Amino acid sequence: MIVMSIAGVDPSGGAGIFADIKTFQALGVYGTGIVTALTAQNPQKMYSLKAIETSYVEEQIDAVLDTYNVEYIKTGMLYSTDIIKSVSKKIREYNLKAVVDPVMVSTSGGELAKNDLSQNLLKYLLPKAILTTPNVSEAEKLTNIKITNEEEAKKACEKLGKTCNNIITGGHLNGINTINIDGTTSIFKQKLLKTDNLHGSGCNFSAAIVSYLSQKNDLKTSILKASDYTYESIKNGKYGTLIAKL
């Protein structure tokens, strides 16, 4: 199985493409990576960001797909509207199945989007995705619904479900994860771990979903397996980020 990450580079290795490739490798799939931006960051601080030209993002995608048969991809930091449009075009062109991590702000506090990209994600990318994996703050931007409890999470999940299957992850909502697949909303809860080793958790989660999907698990099963994988990776984390342990 060969999968793809389209995301930014975190030189500290905790998030972005490096985290995705580590997850792919840990779960037994071959990972390819398309770079959308370079960052200078670590688990505590974002220093700077340099975007890659949109045409070069497209060239990277074409180069990989010219050789490798990729079915499932994940997107992370896309940074700009132009890159969102280009990735959406390539998803359609190559009939890719995309899991979208709608990254807008890093866990180290830095802005990872040129502007508020929520409306452009909703317009161009999410309608072509098989799943999106926002955290609470990202889901609030995508739905314009304030989320402070389970009922508000369900409301936001159902609204977003009109555009795309989704899971609103519960790391900022007492471990309450809210899923909407094919119009049906469900809840599953996880115990939260008291740790500072959280940098890149969203990247690991979405990459794990793609890995399990490529291994012929259905969407709900892939989400649940990825959640367990991410939990164990956080549990065994070091250096401010996650450490895979199966």
C-alpha positions, -999 to +999 in steps of 0.1 A: +000+000+000+013+034-009-002+066+006+005+103+004+008+133+027+004+168+014+015+191+042+042+213+056+076+204+070+083+207+108+121+205+112+117+193+148+101+161+134+070+163+156+044+174+131+037+178+094+051+154+068+078+140+091+052+129+116+030+115+088+058+094+073+066+080+108+030+070+113+027+055+078+059+035+085+048+024+120+015+011+105+031-008+077+024+014+046+047+032+023+044+070+026+051+097+000+052+134+009+043+166-010+057+197+006+035+228+008+056+249+031+087+250+052+086+261+088+111+269+115+094+256+146+097+232+175+070+218+199+071+251+219+073+278+193+067+288+157+095+310+144+087+315+107+071+299+076+079+299+039+053+287+014+062+266-017+050+279-050+017+264-060+030+252-094+058+233-076+033+217-053+014+204-084+047+192-100+055+172-069+021+155-069+024+147-106+059+133-102+048+109-075+016+098-092+034+093-124+052+063-108+031+052-078-004+040-076-019+060-047-055+057-037-056+074-002-040+107+007-042+131+037-038+168+036-024+189+065-011+225+063-020+239+028-014+275+038-031+294+010-062+294-011-042+288-043-028+256-028-062+245-017-075+250-052-046+231-067-049+202-044-086+200-050-079+199-087-054+171-083-078+151-061-103+152-089-078+146-117-064+115-101-096+103-084-079+104-049-096+096-017-086+124+007-087+127+045-084+165+053-068+177+085-079+213+083-047+227+098-048+265+105-029+269+138-001+248+152-001+234+187+030+255+193+008+286+187+018+297+152-005+306+124-003+280+096-026+297+071-021+328+051-056+340+060-087+323+076-090+295+051-121+279+065-145+292+038-121+281+010-117+247+026-155+244+027-159+256-009-131+238-027-116+209-007-141+194+018-167+185-008-141+163-025-129+146+007-140+114+023-134+127+058-122+158+077-107+157+112-110+192+128-103+198+164-127+220+184-112+254+173-110+243+137-146+230+138-158+263+152-142+282+122-157+258+097-192+259+112-195+292+130-208+273+160-192+278+194-184+244+209-182+241+247-202+209+253-214+177+238-246+191+223-228+219+206-203+195+192-231+173+178-247+204+162-214+214+146-207+179+135-241+176+118-237+209+101-203+200+088-217+166+078-237+183+051-204+190+033-182+161+044-180+131+067-162+143+098-149+137+133-145+166+157-117+154+179-122+158+217-088+167+230-101+202+238-136+189+249-129+165+278-122+136+254-156+138+237-151+128+200-180+135+177-184+116+144-207+121+115-206+095+087-232+094+060-255+117+080-254+096+112-238+112+143-223+093+171-200+099+202-171+081+216-151+092+246-115+087+255-097+093+288-074+124+284-037+119+293-019+145+315+011+152+293+029+179+274+038+155+246+010+165+222+028+183+193+016+167+161-013+147+175-037+158+148-011+149+121-006+115+136-043+109+138-052+117+102-022+098+089-032+068+109-067+069+094-053+070+059-030+040+068-059+019+080-081+029+051-054+017+027-054-016+045-091-020+035-107-011+068-140+009+066-141+045+076-156+040+111-131+012+119-102+033+106-112+062+128-114+041+159-081+023+152-064+056+145-078+070+178-063+041+197-030+044+179-028+081+186-037+076+223-008+051+227+015+074+208+007+103+232+010+079+262+045+070+251+055+105+239+088+122+246+105+155+236+072+174+235+057+152+208+044+117+201+062+084+200+046+055+180+042+023+200+019-005+186 
